Amino acid sequence: MKNIRTLIFINHYLPGFKFGGPIRSIQAIVSKLFSNLDFSIITSDRDFGDTKPYASIQLNTWQKMNHSSIYYCHGNTLNFIKLIISECRKHDVVYLNSFFNLNFSILIILLKYLGLVRSEIIIAPRGEFNPGALKIKNKKKRFYLNVTKFFGLYKNIRWHATTEEEYNMITDIFGNHAKVILAEGMSPQVVNYDLVVNLKKQHSLRLVYLARVAQIKNLIFILKLLERNNFQGEIVLDIYGPKEDIDYFKKCEEIIQIINSKSNSICISYKGEVAYENVLSTIAFYDFYILPTLGENFGQSIADALSVGVPVIISNKTPWTNLENKGVGWDLTLEEEPFVNVLKYCIQLNHDDYNNFQLAAVKYASEFLDNQLLKNKYLSLFQD
């Protein structure tokens, strides 16, 4: 049977890394389904937030890379529209990785509405309908949602939800007649046993936050509770990730400076950005990965942490649930007390007790990352 020709639009892609989870999600889809589907990817010519194109990438031409053909766009909107129309005609399915992005989603939907794009379209909102995400620039988003409903822009669209919550959010917005397929998030990662190390010391806790510094990731929550509470032991919190929201970063920075100036037992540092190839080795150095996010439709960095045996302390706003019973960490309500209690418990963990968390994390990650049933769901998503 001939492979389905699948055209993916994504704002930013490899070799970029600052866009976070969506890049990893597409990398996972391609790496695990390339033998069944023919993938082409259209993306921008630079990493998220950068002002200059990639130095080592050919622009405005197709090139083979990592089991797919990739086109890095550089130029004006008119040429981009021509590219969309011509390439969509050559592909059976178009897969969009945003609902609200103008160039890599809305523009394509408008061309579909005008009859200039005839391919089947699948949209993965990537958590954009989560309540926490909708609160950001709420008026603009609500206005666009109302416009789409009035004109019926999305009536013939297929939706990809990665959680039951996202499934329900889509049907709440677009009605029960909306065609929504549930296929949980996939990671390109495999368990890396060479990076699993145990350096945990009792009365000491090394935490790592590796994510965009943005309101949705809620870094300020953990900073405020570290400022307000006393802990019996030493805490190191190292922060990695692009400064997506500069104003938000400055607020975080102010709290960090206060903590570092007042406390002899807590040290917080912003370490900058981490290239994709260094993510696992960076996380593996720490005792726990922490992410008090307001909402994730998957959480690639959580999978990364578990794959190198690093247990996680996260909010209950992700698909990663029941973690305490699995022995791989905690998914907590976004209240100060449960986070403080868990941090105090983790500080007191000794080397042997911590090792139980590591073994459970690696086992859980191994089972999750090698999931044939999930692969079949994705094949159904594209082949339906």
C-alpha positions in Angstrom: 0.0 0.0 0.0 1.3 3.4 -0.9 2.3 5.6 2.0 0.1 8.6 2.8 1.7 11.8 1.8 1.6 13.9 5.0 2.5 17.7 5.0 3.3 19.1 8.5 3.2 22.8 9.2 5.0 23.9 12.4 6.2 27.3 13.5 9.7 26.2 14.4 11.5 22.9 14.0 14.9 21.2 14.3 17.7 22.3 14.5 15.8 24.7 16.7 15.0 23.9 20.3 13.6 27.0 21.9 10.0 26.2 20.8 10.0 23.3 23.2 7.4 20.5 23.2 5.9 20.8 19.7 9.3 20.2 18.1 9.8 17.1 20.1 6.2 15.9 19.3 6.8 16.2 15.6 10.2 14.6 15.9 8.5 11.7 17.7 5.8 11.3 15.0 8.3 11.3 12.2 10.8 8.9 13.9 8.1 6.3 14.8 5.9 6.5 11.7 8.2 7.2 8.8 8.0 3.6 7.5 4.2 4.0 7.2 3.9 7.7 6.2 5.8 10.0 3.8 6.5 13.2 5.8 7.2 16.7 4.5 7.6 19.6 6.9 7.3 23.3 6.3 8.7 25.5 9.0 10.3 28.9 9.6 13.9 29.7 8.9 14.9 30.4 12.5 14.5 29.3 16.0 11.8 30.7 18.3 12.6 34.3 19.3 15.7 34.6 17.0 16.1 37.5 14.6 18.4 35.7 12.2 17.9 32.5 10.1 19.8 29.3 10.8 23.4 29.8 9.6 23.9 26.2 8.4 20.5 25.5 6.7 19.6 26.0 3.0 16.5 28.2 2.8 13.5 28.0 0.4 14.4 24.5 -0.9 13.4 21.0 0.1 16.1 18.9 1.8 16.1 15.4 3.3 16.7 15.3 7.0 15.8 12.7 9.7 13.3 10.6 7.7 11.5 13.6 6.3 11.8 16.4 3.7 12.0 19.8 5.3 11.4 23.3 3.8 12.7 26.3 5.7 10.7 29.4 4.6 12.3 32.7 4.1 10.5 35.5 2.2 7.3 37.4 1.9 3.7 36.4 2.7 2.7 36.1 -1.0 5.4 33.6 -1.7 4.4 31.7 1.4 0.8 31.5 0.2 1.9 30.2 -3.2 4.0 27.6 -1.4 1.1 26.5 0.8 -1.3 26.1 -2.2 1.2 24.2 -4.4 2.5 21.8 -1.7 -1.0 21.1 -0.3 -2.0 19.9 -3.8 0.8 17.3 -3.6 -0.1 15.8 -0.2 -3.0 13.8 1.1 -3.1 15.1 4.6 -2.1 18.4 6.1 -1.2 18.5 9.8 -1.2 21.8 11.7 0.4 22.2 15.1 -1.4 25.3 16.3 -4.9 26.8 16.3 -4.0 30.4 16.9 -0.8 30.8 14.9 -1.4 33.2 12.0 1.1 31.9 9.3 1.2 28.2 10.2 -2.4 27.6 10.9 -5.0 30.4 10.4 -3.7 31.3 6.9 -4.0 27.7 5.8 -7.5 27.4 7.2 -8.5 30.5 5.3 -7.1 29.1 2.1 -9.1 25.9 2.8 -12.2 27.9 3.3 -11.7 29.7 0.0 -11.3 26.4 -1.8 -7.6 26.9 -2.6 -6.5 24.0 -0.3 -8.4 20.7 -0.8 -6.3 18.3 1.3 -7.7 16.8 4.5 -6.6 19.0 7.4 -5.8 17.8 11.0 -5.2 20.3 13.7 -3.4 19.6 17.0 -4.1 22.6 19.3 -1.1 21.6 21.4 -2.7 22.8 24.7 -3.9 26.1 23.3 -7.4 25.4 24.6 -6.3 24.8 28.1 -7.9 27.3 30.5 -4.4 28.6 31.5 -3.4 29.2 27.9 -6.7 30.8 26.9 -6.3 33.4 29.7 -3.2 34.8 27.9 -4.4 37.4 25.4 -7.9 36.2 26.2 -9.8 38.9 24.3 -8.1 38.3 20.9 -8.5 34.6 21.2 -12.2 34.8 22.1 -12.8 37.1 19.2 -11.2 34.7 16.8 -13.1 31.8 18.2 -16.3 33.7 17.7 -15.4 34.6 14.1 -14.6 31.0 13.2 -17.9 29.8 14.6 -19.8 32.4 12.7 -18.2 31.6 9.3 -17.9 27.8 10.0 -14.2 27.9 9.2 -13.5 24.6 11.0 -16.6 22.5 10.1 -14.7 20.0 7.9 -11.5 19.8 10.0 -10.2 16.7 11.9 -8.9 17.4 15.4 -6.0 15.7 17.2 -6.5 15.7 21.0 -3.7 14.4 23.2 -5.7 14.1 26.4 -9.3 13.4 27.3 -9.4 17.0 28.7 -8.3 18.4 25.4 -10.9 16.2 23.6 -13.6 17.7 25.8 -12.3 21.2 25.3 -12.5 20.9 21.5 -16.1 19.5 21.6 -17.1 22.2 24.1 -15.9 24.8 21.7 -16.9 23.3 18.3 -19.7 21.0 19.3 -20.2 17.2 19.6 -20.3 16.9 15.8 -16.6 17.9 15.6 -14.4 15.0 14.5 -11.9 14.5 17.3 -9.3 11.7 17.5 -7.6 11.0 20.8 -4.0 9.9 20.5 -1.9 10.7 23.6 1.4 12.6 23.3 4.4 10.7 22.0 8.1 11.2 22.8 11.0 10.6 20.5 13.1 9.6 23.5 14.3 6.2 24.6 15.6 5.3 28.0 19.2 6.2 28.4 20.7 4.0 31.1 24.1 5.5 30.7 22.9 8.8 32.0 21.1 7.3 35.1 23.2 8.3 38.1 22.5 8.6 41.8 24.2 11.6 43.5 21.5 12.3 46.0 22.7 13.4 49.4 20.5 13.5 52.5 19.6 17.0 53.7 20.3 18.3 50.2 18.1 18.7 47.1 19.1 19.7 43.6 16.1 20.8 41.5 16.0 21.5 37.8 13.5 23.5 35.8 13.9 23.1 32.1 11.2 24.8 30.1 10.3 28.2 28.5 10.3 31.0 31.0 6.7 32.0 30.4 3.5 32.6 32.4 2.0 29.3 31.4 4.9 27.4 32.9 4.4 29.1 36.3 8.0 29.3 37.4 7.1 32.2 39.7 4.9 29.8 41.8 7.9 27.7 43.0 10.0 30.8 43.5 7.5 32.4 45.8 7.1 29.3 48.0 10.9 29.0 48.3 11.0 32.6 49.4 8.2 32.2 52.0 9.1 28.9 53.6 11.9 27.5 55.7 13.6 24.2 54.7 15.9 22.0 56.9 18.6 21.5 54.3 20.2 22.9 51.2 18.3 23.5 48.0 19.7 24.2 44.6 17.3 25.3 41.8 18.8 25.7 38.4 16.6 27.2 35.7 17.1 26.4 32.0 15.1 27.6 29.0 14.5 30.6 26.7 13.2 33.8 28.1 9.9 33.8 26.1 8.3 36.5 28.2 10.9 39.1 29.2 8.6 40.9 31.7 7.7 37.7 33.4 11.4 36.7 33.5 12.2 40.0 35.2 9.6 39.3 37.9 11.1 35.9 38.5 14.6 37.5 38.5 13.6 39.9 41.3 12.4 37.1 43.5 15.6 35.1 42.8 17.8 38.0 43.8 15.8 38.4 47.1 16.1 34.7 47.9 19.8 34.5 47.1 20.6 37.6 49.2 18.7 36.4 52.3 19.2 32.7 52.4 22.3 30.7 53.1 20.6 27.4 52.3 18.9 28.1 49.0 20.7 28.9 45.8 18.8 29.7 42.6 20.5 30.3 39.2 19.3 31.0 35.7 21.6 28.9 33.5 20.4 29.9 30.0 19.2 27.8 27.1 20.0 24.2 26.4 20.4 22.7 23.0 18.3 19.7 22.3 21.2 17.3 22.2 22.2 18.4 25.7 18.8 18.2 27.4 19.1 14.6 28.8 22.6 15.0 30.2 21.6 18.3 31.8 18.5 16.9 33.5 20.4 13.8 34.6 22.7 15.8 36.9 19.8 16.7 39.2 17.7 14.9 41.9 14.2 16.0 40.8 12.7 17.8 37.8 10.2 20.5 38.8 7.4 22.1 36.7 4.4 23.8 38.4 2.8 24.4 35.0 -0.7 25.9 34.5 -1.3 23.4 31.7 0.4 20.9 29.4 -1.1 18.8 26.6 1.8 16.4 27.0 5.0 17.7 28.6 8.0 16.4 26.7 10.5 17.5 29.3 8.7 15.3 31.9 9.3 12.3 29.6 12.9 13.4 29.2 13.4 13.5 33.0 11.9 10.1 33.6 13.9 8.5 30.7 17.2 9.3 32.6 15.8 8.2 36.0 15.0 11.6 37.4 11.7 11.7 39.3 9.4 14.7 38.8 7.5 17.2 41.0 4.8 18.7 38.8 1.4 20.2 38.9 -1.8 18.2 38.2 -2.3 20.2 35.0 -0.6 17.6 32.7 -1.5 14.1 31.4 1.1 12.7 33.8 -1.1 11.6 36.7 -1.0 9.2 39.7 2.8 9.6 39.9 3.1 9.1 43.6 1.4 5.6 43.4 3.8 4.7 40.6 6.8 5.8 42.7 8.1 8.2 40.1 7.2 11.6 41.7 4.2 13.8 42.4 1.5 15.6 40.5 0.2 18.2 42.9 -2.6 20.7 43.1 -1.3 24.3 42.6 -1.3 25.1 46.2 1.7 26.0 48.3 1.3 23.4 51.1 1.5 20.2 49.0 4.6 21.5 47.2 6.3 22.5 50.4 5.6 19.2 52.0 7.0 17.3 49.1 10.1 19.4 48.9 10.7 18.9 52.6 10.3 15.1 52.2 12.7 15.1 49.2 15.4 17.0 51.1 15.5 14.2 53.7 15.7 11.3 51.2 18.9 9.4 51.5 20.8 7.7 48.7 19.1 4.3 49.0 15.5 5.7 49.3 16.1 7.9 46.3 17.3 4.9 44.3 13.8 3.4 44.5 12.5 6.5 42.8 15.1 6.2 40.0 14.4 2.6 39.3 10.7 3.2 39.2 11.2 6.2 36.9 13.3 4.3 34.4 10.8 1.3 34.4 7.8 3.6 33.9 9.6 5.6 31.1 10.6 2.3 29.3 7.0 1.1 29.3 5.6 4.4 28.1 8.2 5.1 25.4 7.8 1.6 23.8 4.1 1.7 23.2 2.8 -0.1 20.1 -0.8 0.7 20.9 -0.1 4.4 20.9 1.7 4.1 17.5 -1.3 2.4 16.1 -3.5 5.3 17.3 -1.3 7.7 15.4 -1.5 5.6 12.3 -5.3 5.7 12.5 -5.2 9.5 13.0 -3.4 10.0 9.7 -5.0 7.1 7.7 -8.6 7.5 8.7 
